[in-house]
Amino acid sequence: MGLGRTRSVGLRGVEGFLVEVESDVAPGLPAFTVSGRADAACAQAPDRVRAAASNSRHPVPQRRITVNLSPASVLKVGSGFDLAIVVATLAAAGEIPAGVVEEVVHIGELGLDGSVRPVRGLVPLVVAAAKAGARHVVVPVGNAKEARLVAGVQVHPVAWLEELVARYRTLAHGGPVSDVPEPDALSEPERPAPDLADVVGQAEGRLAVEIAAAGAHHLYLVGPPGAGKSMLAERLPGLLPELDDHQAMEVTAIASILGTLASFDGLCRRPPFVAPHHGASMPAIIGGGSGHVLPGAVTAAHHGVLFLDEAPEFRPGVMQALRQPIESGHVVVARAIGNIRFPCEFQLVLAANPCPCGMGSGKASSCSCTPIQQRRYSGRLSGPILDRIDIQVHVPAPSRAALLGEPGESSEVVRARVFQARATASLRWDARPYAVNGRVPGPVLRSGPFRLGPTRTVDLDRAIDRGLLSLRGYDRCLRLAWTIADLAGRTSPTRDDVGLALSLRHQPALAA
């Protein structure tokens, strides 16, 4: 009896950290304790370890067993430490050669029958192990495909504890070791993105979606029910380019933490589309939790689109909480256990009816709302939130002529223009830490080689002089103008481009 060591990985936010797992088996009354700030699920590991080891024909000794998870000052969350705890304990008891397991990272939950079950968040855990210098990672067979997305580590899937012990004993004696066979996953065919050609009419709305896709601009759509606001928003992700390797790894890691990774053959390349219900709470949108702090909808939409339908129906506090993530691209959740930082670079799309009954725009005779109700409804979206939205357009009810007319351009045609505009912007901002116009800081566009002459910004200058436009709105109009010029194939915006940008930011009233 003695001391056994191995490694595991903990999760804090969306980033992992290496954990040294030590197990000491000493004479004394039978006891099994886990130290090192283990949460409830992790602290219950001794019960699972005893049953799993016994049912795997390698019972832990009836001695005093003390397990320490280091660093002890950081909270350890979840049942993913079970496999490392049982391996370290069996190594201390002499069931497993201690020198073989010291540098290996073990991740997995134990079933009482000795099975090794999958855990959430495996992608960021394996990434953290690779960054810490680990070269061998043992994972549940159900997580093997996820783990192999990470380069620089050798993944060893395991299905049963008894098999793992046998493999370690064989390896210690110099024998050949083969990984367990992995079951073939039933992969579902990826659903095609909705086509923009399905949207009837809505020329201004289609233009707004195209510009939003080309420059990663935020979008606000106002119109009566059935006008096509949700359809336009749902077709925005289909116009966006696929994610690069770094972005795809971040999105895949977040999906792994949230447990939304379905059957897949690689990284998540399609930009995510997240549309929470308007009754969602603050933790559901921003992130939070009492013990285990989880990402919210803003993080789930990282490098994608966050669509808030019926935006005025969301709680005012939830809408106000979006102000900081929109500007900074990250959100910090403060809890007693510490501050957790989540990434959230997303495109925000808001959709709203003109009034509570929805018929206040252009059909005053059919609107049943009082002026007080209309003002109260419009006030649910504050000025500071709307000031951060680049494009704000009205989506009217389509006419009968539009229903019988020719369909508009398909997503494939519009996507080609979006890709070309993004390529132009990426070449322009090549030496800077941003690649799309929607992320360019205002001072860059108001000074130096990208400053537009007064003859081209005269409309913006008049609007800001009259108090119709804030300085933030001025900068966002400049970003829009550059995106419009990129879509048109011009090297810089003209006065017409700037005027169109200003007209797309006229802040439509919720009530007519």
Secondary structure as the mmCIF struct_conf table of DSSP 4:
data_model
#
loop_
_struct_conf.conf_type_id
_struct_conf.id
_struct_conf.beg_label_comp_id
_struct_conf.beg_label_asym_id
_struct_conf.beg_label_seq_id
_struct_conf.end_label_comp_id
_struct_conf.end_label_asym_id
_struct_conf.end_label_seq_id
STRN STRN1 LEU A 3 ARG A 12
TURN_TY1_P TURN_TY1_P1 GLY A 13 VAL A 14
STRN STRN2 GLU A 15 ALA A 26
BEND BEND1 PRO A 27 LEU A 29
STRN STRN3 ALA A 31 SER A 35
BEND BEND2 GLY A 36 ARG A 37
STRN STRN4 ALA A 38 ALA A 38
HELX_RH_AL_P HELX_RH_AL_P1 ALA A 40 ALA A 43
TURN_TY1_P TURN_TY1_P2 GLN A 44 GLN A 44
HELX_RH_AL_P HELX_RH_AL_P2 ALA A 45 ASN A 55
TURN_TY1_P TURN_TY1_P3 SER A 56 ARG A 57
HELX_LH_PP_P HELX_LH_PP_P1 PRO A 59 PRO A 61
BEND BEND3 GLN A 62 ARG A 63
STRN STRN5 ARG A 64 SER A 70
BEND BEND4 PRO A 71 PRO A 71
TURN_TY1_P TURN_TY1_P4 ALA A 72 SER A 73
BEND BEND5 VAL A 74 VAL A 74
STRN STRN6 LYS A 76 LYS A 76
BEND BEND6 GLY A 78 SER A 79
TURN_TY1_P TURN_TY1_P5 GLY A 80 PHE A 81
HELX_RH_AL_P HELX_RH_AL_P3 ASP A 82 ALA A 92
TURN_TY1_P TURN_TY1_P6 ALA A 93 GLY A 94
BEND BEND7 GLU A 95 ILE A 96
HELX_RH_AL_P HELX_RH_AL_P4 ALA A 98 VAL A 101
TURN_TY1_P TURN_TY1_P7 GLU A 102 GLU A 103
STRN STRN7 VAL A 105 HIS A 106
STRN STRN8 GLU A 109 LEU A 110
HELX_LH_PP_P HELX_LH_PP_P2 GLY A 111 GLY A 111
TURN_TY1_P TURN_TY1_P8 LEU A 112 ASP A 113
BEND BEND8 GLY A 114 GLY A 114
STRN STRN9 SER A 115 SER A 115
STRN STRN10 VAL A 116 ARG A 117
BEND BEND9 ARG A 120 ARG A 120
HELX_RH_AL_P HELX_RH_AL_P5 LEU A 122 LYS A 131
TURN_TY1_P TURN_TY1_P9 ALA A 132 GLY A 133
STRN STRN11 HIS A 136 PRO A 140
HELX_RH_3T_P HELX_RH_3T_P1 VAL A 141 ASN A 143
HELX_RH_AL_P HELX_RH_AL_P6 ALA A 144 ALA A 147
TURN_TY1_P TURN_TY1_P10 ARG A 148 LEU A 149
BEND BEND10 VAL A 150 VAL A 150
TURN_TY1_P TURN_TY1_P11 ALA A 151 GLY A 152
BEND BEND11 VAL A 153 VAL A 153
STRN STRN12 GLN A 154 VAL A 158
BEND BEND12 ALA A 159 ALA A 159
STRN STRN13 TRP A 160 TRP A 160
HELX_RH_AL_P HELX_RH_AL_P7 LEU A 161 ALA A 172
TURN_TY1_P TURN_TY1_P12 HIS A 173 GLY A 174
HELX_LH_PP_P HELX_LH_PP_P3 ASP A 179 ALA A 185
HELX_LH_PP_P HELX_LH_PP_P4 SER A 187 ASP A 195
HELX_RH_3T_P HELX_RH_3T_P2 LEU A 196 ASP A 198
BEND BEND13 VAL A 199 VAL A 199
BEND BEND14 GLY A 201 GLY A 201
HELX_RH_AL_P HELX_RH_AL_P8 ALA A 203 GLY A 215
TURN_TY1_P TURN_TY1_P13 ALA A 216 ALA A 216
STRN STRN14 LEU A 219 VAL A 222
TURN_TY1_P TURN_TY1_P14 PRO A 225 GLY A 226
BEND BEND15 ALA A 227 GLY A 228
HELX_RH_AL_P HELX_RH_AL_P9 LYS A 229 ARG A 235
BEND BEND16 LEU A 236 LEU A 236
HELX_RH_3T_P HELX_RH_3T_P3 PRO A 237 LEU A 239
BEND BEND17 LEU A 240 LEU A 240
HELX_LH_PP_P HELX_LH_PP_P5 PRO A 241 LEU A 243
HELX_RH_AL_P HELX_RH_AL_P10 ASP A 245 LEU A 258
TURN_TY1_P TURN_TY1_P15 GLY A 259 GLY A 259
BEND BEND18 SER A 263 SER A 263
BEND BEND19 ASP A 265 LEU A 267
BEND BEND20 ARG A 270 ARG A 270
HELX_LH_PP_P HELX_LH_PP_P6 PRO A 271 PRO A 272
STRN STRN15 PHE A 273 VAL A 274
TURN_TY1_P TURN_TY1_P16 HIS A 278 GLY A 279
HELX_RH_AL_P HELX_RH_AL_P11 MET A 282 ILE A 286
STRN STRN16 GLY A 287 GLY A 288
BEND BEND21 SER A 290 HIS A 292
STRN STRN17 LEU A 294 PRO A 295
HELX_RH_AL_P HELX_RH_AL_P12 ALA A 297 ALA A 300
TURN_TY1_P TURN_TY1_P17 ALA A 301 HIS A 303
BEND BEND22 GLY A 304 GLY A 304
STRN STRN18 VAL A 305 LEU A 308
TURN_TY1_P TURN_TY1_P18 ASP A 309 GLU A 310
HELX_RH_3T_P HELX_RH_3T_P4 ALA A 311 GLU A 313
BEND BEND23 PHE A 314 PHE A 314
HELX_RH_AL_P HELX_RH_AL_P13 PRO A 316 GLN A 320
TURN_TY1_P TURN_TY1_P19 ALA A 321 LEU A 322
HELX_RH_AL_P HELX_RH_AL_P14 ARG A 323 SER A 328
BEND BEND24 GLY A 329 GLY A 329
STRN STRN19 HIS A 330 ARG A 335
TURN_TY1_P TURN_TY1_P20 ALA A 336 ILE A 337
STRN STRN20 GLY A 338 PRO A 343
STRN STRN21 GLN A 347 ALA A 352
BEND BEND25 PRO A 354 CYS A 355
TURN_TY1_P TURN_TY1_P21 PRO A 356 CYS A 357
BEND BEND26 GLY A 358 GLY A 358
BEND BEND27 SER A 361 GLY A 362
HELX_RH_3T_P HELX_RH_3T_P5 ALA A 364 SER A 366
HELX_RH_AL_P HELX_RH_AL_P15 PRO A 371 SER A 378
TURN_TY1_P TURN_TY1_P22 GLY A 379 ARG A 380
BEND BEND28 LEU A 381 LEU A 381
HELX_RH_AL_P HELX_RH_AL_P16 GLY A 383 ASP A 387
TURN_TY1_P TURN_TY1_P23 ARG A 388 ARG A 388
BEND BEND29 ASP A 390 ASP A 390
STRN STRN22 ILE A 391 HIS A 394
HELX_LH_PP_P HELX_LH_PP_P7 PRO A 396 SER A 399
HELX_RH_AL_P HELX_RH_AL_P17 ARG A 400 LEU A 404
BEND BEND30 GLY A 405 GLY A 405
HELX_RH_AL_P HELX_RH_AL_P18 SER A 411 ARG A 428
TURN_TY1_P TURN_TY1_P24 TRP A 429 PRO A 433
BEND BEND31 VAL A 436 VAL A 436
HELX_RH_3T_P HELX_RH_3T_P6 ASN A 437 ARG A 439
HELX_RH_AL_P HELX_RH_AL_P19 GLY A 442 LEU A 445
BEND BEND32 ARG A 446 SER A 447
HELX_RH_3T_P HELX_RH_3T_P7 GLY A 448 PHE A 450
HELX_LH_PP_P HELX_LH_PP_P8 ARG A 451 GLY A 453
TURN_TY1_P TURN_TY1_P25 PRO A 454 ARG A 456
BEND BEND33 THR A 457 THR A 457
HELX_RH_AL_P HELX_RH_AL_P20 VAL A 458 ASP A 465
TURN_TY1_P TURN_TY1_P26 ARG A 466 GLY A 467
BEND BEND34 LEU A 468 LEU A 469
HELX_RH_AL_P HELX_RH_AL_P21 LEU A 471 ALA A 488
TURN_TY1_P TURN_TY1_P27 GLY A 489 GLY A 489
BEND BEND35 THR A 491 SER A 492
HELX_RH_AL_P HELX_RH_AL_P22 ARG A 495 SER A 503
TURN_TY1_P TURN_TY1_P28 LEU A 504 LEU A 504
STRN STRN23 ARG A 505 ARG A 505
BEND BEND36 HIS A 506 HIS A 506
BEND BEND37 LEU A 510 LEU A 510
#
